[in-house]
Amino acid sequence: MLLGGTGYTVVTVQDADRDAGRPAWRFPKAVTDEKPAEAHKTGLGSLLLPYGESSGYGRGPDMGEFGSDAELSGRQATELRKESIKGLPRSQRRQLEREIDRQRIKGVAMRSYLGTASPGSSFDGDKLFVVDVVLSQMGSRGAVRSVATAQQDFFDALRVFRKGPKIEGHKNAQCFLPPTDADEKLDMMVCSAYEGDILISATATGTKSLDKKGVAELLRKQLDLVSDPGEAV
């Protein structure tokens, strides 16, 4: 798992429960009912899409040691980001640590979702996708814009990533797709966006071909909820 970098994205491609010789994951059983504790969440966690019938998405696999649904305080998130770069040369590490401190992370909420390409259909492993969503609240809107722009510029600069679908109603959101590889059995899409002082990162994985429109719809619902917390999902 990678937690850190220019943005704040949880990437679980390398952690997916899969067999090297098989083209499909062993997905967890779909969860259709919301947990009582989830329905009463407050703070940053309350801005995450709920599981169950109200959103149409089930509980996804664990995101490493964080489980499928977790919140971190600003101090925990800052320490974790610094821990993730401890292997860098000292000069680079100190520069990044100063940048992390300037962002003044207030908290992080993350949740893993299981979706299906066909709304209302049975959970068929060949049609499913997993999306890890991370909300990071920072000390200012300027810091959020800076991180989101840096993350998007990073993918643009590599010139190997393809542009993903646009997110309806959210011009600050961008999605990217990895280079086309005929031998790769899995597909992936990485997205980032911001609303106010919250950075939203999403990483989607699934078998080929990933339902990019379905992932974009999940992200749209999530961004709608962050931009208007009172809006029904």
N, C-alpha and C positions, 0 to 999 in steps of 0.2 A: 504493500500500500504506500502511496505517496500522498503526504499531507503537507502542502506548503508550496513553494515556488513563487512566481510572480503574483498569482492569485491564491485562491484558497479552495482547491478542488480535491475531492477524494476520488482517486482513480483505482478501480478494483479489477481491471482487466486481468492482471496477472494473478489475482486472488480468486478468480471464478472457479467454482467447483466443476472442473471439466476433465475429460480424458483426452490425451494427446491424439489418440487414434479415432476419436468420435467427433462429429460435427455439431453436437448439441450439448448443452448444459444439463445437469440434473437439477432442475429448478425446484425450489421449495414449494410446498403445498400452498395454494392461494389462501389468503385470509380475507374473509368477506365481512367480518364484524369488527367495528372499532372497539378498542379496549376502553373501559371506563376512564382510566387514568389519562389516556390520550385526549379524550373529549374535554377534559378540564384543564389542559395545559395552559399556562400563561406565559407572557414574555415572548421571546423570539420563537420558541417552539410552537407557540399557538399559530404562527404564520405559515407553518408547513401544511401542505395538503394532507387531509386526514386519510386514513385507510378506510376501505369499505364502500358501501353502496353510495354514499354521498359524493365520492370522487370517482369511483369506478376502478380503483387501483388496489391491489393487494400488498401485503407485506413482502418486501424483497429480502435477499440474503444478507447476512451480517457484513458490515463494513469493517473487516478485521476485528480488533478488540473492542470496537465501539458498539457492536450489535447493529440492529437494523434501524434503531431510533435513539438518538442521543443528543444531549446538550452539554456544552462546555462553557465555563465562565471565561471572561476575558483573560484572566491570569493563566488558566489551564491552556487555552488556545495559543497564547503567546509562547508559553514554555514549550508546547508541543511543536510549534513551527520552528523554534530555535533548535530543538532537539533534532528535527528533520534535516538540518543543514550542518550538523556538527562534523560531518566528514569532509567538508570543503576546506581548502587552504585557509589559514588564519586570516589573511587580509580580506579575502572575499567573504568569509563568514562574518567578520566584524562589520563589514559594510552592509550586509543583508540584515544582520541583527539590529543595526541602527534604523534601517528602513522599516523593519517589523515594529520597533518601538514607536516610530513616528505615526504608524497607522492606528495606534491606540485601539486595538481590538476589544470590543466590549463583551462579545459573546459569540458563540457559534451553535447552530442547531442543524442537525443532519438526519436524513431519513432515506431509506432504501425502498423503492417501489417495484412492484411486479405488474406489468401491463400486458395486454394482449392486443394484437393487431386488429382484431375484429370485435368491436364492442358487443357485449352480450353473448359472445361465443364461449365455448368451453375452453379451458386452459390447456391448449395444445403446445407442447414444448417447441415445435417448429415455428410458432407464431408469437411467442412471448419475447418480451424485452425487459431488461432491468435498468432502472434509472436511479442513480444516487444523486440526491439534491442536498446542497450545503448552503445555508444562509449564514453570512458573516456580517455582524454589525460592527461598524467602525466609528472612530471618534468624530468624523466629519464627512460631509457629502463629498468634499474635495478629495479626501483620501480614497473613498470608494471609486470615484470616477477615475482617479489615477491608476488604481490597481486594475480595474476592469479594462481600461484602455491599454495598459501595459500587457495584459494577458492576451488581448485580441491582437495587438501589434506583433506580439511574439509569434503567434500562429501565422500571421500574414507574412512576416519576415522569412519564415522557413521556406515558403514557396512550394511546399510539397502537400500541404493540406488543402482540401477542397472546401469551398463554401457550402455550408449546410442550408437548410430551409430557413426562411424568415419567420419570426414569431409575430403573429398578428397582434397589432396594437402596442407593440413594444419595440421602438426604434433603437433602444439602447442594448438590445439583445443580439448576440451573434453566435452562430453555431458553425462548427468545423468538422470535416470528415477526413479520415486518414487517406493516404494514397491508395489507389485501387490495387489489390493484390489477389490474383485469381486463385492462389493456393491457400489463402487465409480462410479459415472456417468461420471466424467470428467477425462481426461488424461493430463499429463504434461511432459515437458522435459526442463531441464535447461542446458545451455551450456556456456562455457567461453573460450576465446582465447586471443591471443595478437599478435600484429604486430607492431614492432618498439616501439614507446612510447604510443601506444594506446591499451587500454584494451577493448575487445569486449565481451559484455554479452548479452545473448538471453534467453528469457523465452517463451516457446510455450505452449499453452493450446488448448484443443479441446475435442470433445466427443470421447468416446471409439469406435474404437481404433484410437489413434492419428496417423496421417500419418508421421511417424518419418523420412522416406526417403525424403518426401516433405519438412519438416522442415530443415533437413540437407542440402538439395539443396539450400534453401533460405540462410542459414548461409554461405554456400560455396560461393555463389555469393557476399554476403556482405564482406567476408574476402578477396576475390579476388579484390574487389573494393578498400579496405583499403590498400592492399599490392601493388596495381598498380592503382592509382587514374585515370590514363589516359585510363584504359581499358574500352571498351564499354560493357555495361550490356546487 
